[in-house]
Amino acid sequence: MVRQERAVRTREALLRSAAEIFDTEGFMSASLSAISSRAGVSSGALHFHFVNKGALAEALEEAAERRLRLITGPDLGGDEWDGTGTPETPPADNPVQNLVATSGRLFDELNNDVVLRAGFILGCEPSWQSRVDLHGQWRNWIESALRQASDQGALADGTKPEDVVTVVAASTVGFEALGRKDPAWLSQERLDQFWHFMLPRLVPPGTGPQKET
């Protein structure tokens, strides 16, 4: 049992180390020796868990995907939630409120969780063929939330979910990309500015959800 727990801790340390290096240097420039050194483990220990850098990147993306599921909760990308873990917060009754709140949780975690952040970064790496599309999954979840809002009559007259998906997905993903060089783009203040502009155009007059405090 002690050996198994040690192996789990070593694997988690390697994933975090890889995430930190991918976050600052990118996939191509990251070296296995730097990753193992940062994690405080031997090169042999690294290769025991991951045969190469690609296997390490795949495991990191899978971990980032699980984190994204915990942020969005059930029905990510239209799939049934497998019950692993629990959503960070239960969905709000108002699907637009849920969208606003969930985008805030995503920004919080992108700021605080380097594994999640590195997972999104790997999805944009030209030198890495990602098997996990976090950007696409986030876009699909936005679409699911907006279609639910439309079905409930929570969108302004004439507002088409597919049109709003394009704006919200492109904007939030754009903030994530810009935030890699300037963290101010991933601030709650910047997100508040976006929703302050969007909500009056998105929901019927007088029915806008209140932002979480």
N, C-alpha and C positions, 0 to 999 in steps of 0.2 A: 504493500500500500504506500509506504514512504517513497519507494522508487517511482511508483506511478505518479504520485503527487509532484515529485521533483521533475519528472518528464513533462507534466502539464505546465508547470511553472517555466521550464526552459523553453517550451514551444511558444508560450505567450510572450516571453521576453524577446524571442527572436522575431515574432510578428510585430511587436511594438517597435523594435529596433529597425526592422525593415521599413515599417511605415514612416518612421521619423526620417530615414535617409531618402526614401522615395519622395517624401514631402519636400525636402530641401534640394535634392540633387537630381531627382528623376530616376526612372528605371534603368536607362542605359548606363548612366554614370555610377550607379550604386554597385559596390563590390561586396562579394560574400564575406571577405575578410573584414571589411569595415562593419558589416552587419553583425557578425559574430563577436567582434571586439566590443562594439557598442552594447551588445546584450550581455557581455561578460561571460561568454561561453567559448569553448574551443571550436575550431573548425570542424573537428570530428563530430562534435555534438550537433552542430548545425546540419551536417550531411546525414546524420542519423534521422533527423526529422524531415529534412527537405533535400531531395537529390540534387536540385539545382535552383538557380534564382527564379526560374519560371514556376517551379512548384511552390516556392515561397510566395510569389506574387499571386498565384491562384488561391492559395490558402488565405492570403490577406483579403482578396476580393470577396471570398465567401464570408469571412468574418464581417467585412463592411456591409455585405448584403443583409446579414442577420441584424446588424445594428439599424439599418434602414427600415427593416420590418418592425422593429420595436418602436421606431418613431411614428410610422404611419399606421400600425395596427393591422387588422384583418383586411383581406381583399386587395393586397398590394398587386397592382398590375392585373387585376381581374382573377387572380388565383385564390384558392381557398387557403386560409391561414392554417399552418400545420400545428398550432398550439404550442410551439416552442417559445418559451418566454411569455411576456405579457406586454401589451402596448404600454408605452410610458404614461399615457393619460387616456381615459375612455373617450371615444369620439363624442363631440358635441351633438346635440339634437339637430342643430342647424348645420347642414353640410358646408355652407360658406364659412361659418364660424370655425368649423373643424379644419377647413383648408387654411384659414388665417393662422389658427393656433398651431397646426402641424408645420407650416412653413417656419414659424418661429422656433419650434423645437428642432427642426432640421438645422437652422442657422446656429442655434446654441451648440448642437453636437458637432457641427463642422468646425466650430471654434475650439471646442474642448476635447474632441476625440480624434487623435491623429490617425487611427486605423480607418475610421470612416472617411476622413479627409483624403487619405492616401488612396482609398478605394476609388473615389471619384477621380483623382488625378490619374490613376492607372488607366481609366477608361478613355483618357484623351492622349495617352502616350503613343506616338506613331511607331515606336520600336517594340511595342508590346501588343499582341493580339489578345485582347481581353475576352474572356468567356462570360463575363458578368457585365450587363449594361445597367449600371446604377442610374445614369441619366434617363435612360428609357423607362426604367421602372418608376422613377419619380414622375415622369411625364404621364405614364399610364395611371398612376394613382391620382394625379390631379384631374385627369379626364374622368375617372370613376367618381370623384367627389363632385365635379361639376355636372355630370349627367344625373347624379342623385339630386342635386340642387334643382336642376331643371324639372325633373319628375315631380318634385315637391312644390313647384311653383315659386322657388326661392330666388330665381333670377329675374332681372328686369325684363319687361316686355321687349321682344325682338332680339334678346341676347341669346346667341347660339353657343352652346357649350364648346363646340369645336373651335370657335374663334377665340374664346377666352383661354382655352388650353394653350394655344400657341403663344399668347401674350404672357401668361403666368409662367409656363415652363421656360420659355426663352429668357424671361427676366430673372427668375430665381437661379437658373443654371448660369446665366451670365454673371450674376452677383458672385456665385461660387467661383467661377473662373477668374474674375477680377480680384476676388479676395485672396488669391494665391500670392499676389504681389502687394496688395494693400488691404489689410484686415478690416479697414473701415467699411469696405463693401459688404462684409458679412456681419455688420453691426445691426442690432435691433432698431436703431434709429433709422438706418437706411431702409430696412424692411418696412418700418412704419410709414415712411414717406411713400413707398410704393403702394401700400394698401390704402393710404389716405387718398391717393390719386385714383386707385382702381375701384374701391367699394362703391362710390356714388354711381359709377357706370355699370356696376355688376348686379346690384340688388334693387328691388323696388324702392321708391322714395319712402323714408321713414322706417325702413325695416333692416337697416344695416346692422350686422352683428357687432357687438362690442369686443374690442381687442382685449386679450387676457393681460392682466397686470401682475 
